[in-house]
Amino acid sequence: MSILDRLSRLLRSNVNDMISKAEDPGKIIEQALRDMRAAYGEARSEVADAMSQNAKLEREADTNRRLADEYGKKAEEALRGGNEDLAREALRRAQNSKDLATGFDEQRATQTSTVDQLKTQLRALEAKIDEMESKKSLLAARQKTAQASETLDRATGFNKAGGAMDAFEEMEQRVSGMEDRNKAMTELRTDNDIDAQLKDLGRDRDIDDAMAALKAKVQGDSGAKS
């Protein structure tokens, strides 16, 4: 499994955990960036270790090539000295050193390919972090816009049965009804007052007539006595 695959699993796990807990999107973005920066540091360390191992393999291969040359020279010297057995042992060791050098070279070739892949993955991770950094402000702005829209929805109750706007309209209708009732009651009271005044006008006239009749009677009685 590559570094990016392993780190991607870790990041997805952390982010999914935050999403499942209904964390704020802004916090999720910040946490994801922190995780990616930490993962980038770990990846750089692993790449450095791989490069160090590659350098070590190269040194080992060079060392064994040098030993193979030295044993070859010693085999020649032993043979010139008439010691064939010693020459054969020197050749055996020279061959062992050549085999080891070849093995280290092959391993270094594989390691070099691995290091190149790791470097590519590291650059990809670095580019992804830069991309997320550049998008962070945009995502934060989009989040605030979405939150504002959600708040407006809750406040107005648009497209929601029984929402705030429905309640407001119902209250407005109730107030209008109360105003209409009060107006009607006022009109009724005014009509009653006028009727009462009109009735009182007739009553006063009757009293005036009765008073005039009474005065005439009194005056008539006074004249008769005289």
Secondary structure, DSSP 8 states (H G I E B T S, - for coil): --HHHHHHHHHHHHHHHHHHTT--HHHHHHHHHHHHHHHHHHHHHHHHHHHHHHHHHHHHHHHHHHHHHHHHHHHHHHHHTT-HHHHHHHHHHHHHHHHHHHHHHHHHHHHHHHHHHHHHHHHHHHHHHHHHHHHHHHHHHHHHHHHHHHHHHHHH-TT-TT-HHHHHHHHHHHHHHHHHHHHHHHHHHHHHHHHHHHHHHHHHHHHHHHHHHHHHHHHHHHHHH-
